[in-house]
Amino acid sequence: MLILWPLRSDARRFGELRRMVPGISERCLSAPEGDGGGRHRHPEGFQGSPAHVEYGLTAFGESLCIALTPLCEWGTLHMTRIEACKEALEAKPREKVVA
């Protein structure tokens, strides 16, 4: 979901997509194919630059983004509460688990 959502409006190059999804590993980012995303290599390059790869959505990925839209709108609406809960959880001392 973190990779597909930034692609809902337009195809993105690798570096651009990495900046849009903070903390994501290169391994995870380089493998969205089959999960609604796809890579397209442009051999002619971009405005005179060497060949490059763009990531975009397949029709399957676009249908998933349609389904995710209400969830993302809900998250945006409640972001203050979500962040407060996250901060409270991180501030809480961790309990030792006894096996």
Secondary structure as GFF3:
##gff-version 3
##sequence-region A 1 99
A	DSSP	three_ten_helix	5	7	.	.	.	ID=ss1
A	DSSP	beta_strand	12	13	.	.	.	ID=ss2
A	DSSP	alpha_helix	14	20	.	.	.	ID=ss3
A	DSSP	alpha_helix	26	29	.	.	.	ID=ss4
A	DSSP	beta_strand	37	42	.	.	.	ID=ss5
A	DSSP	beta_strand	52	57	.	.	.	ID=ss6
A	DSSP	alpha_helix	59	77	.	.	.	ID=ss7
A	DSSP	alpha_helix	79	91	.	.	.	ID=ss8
###
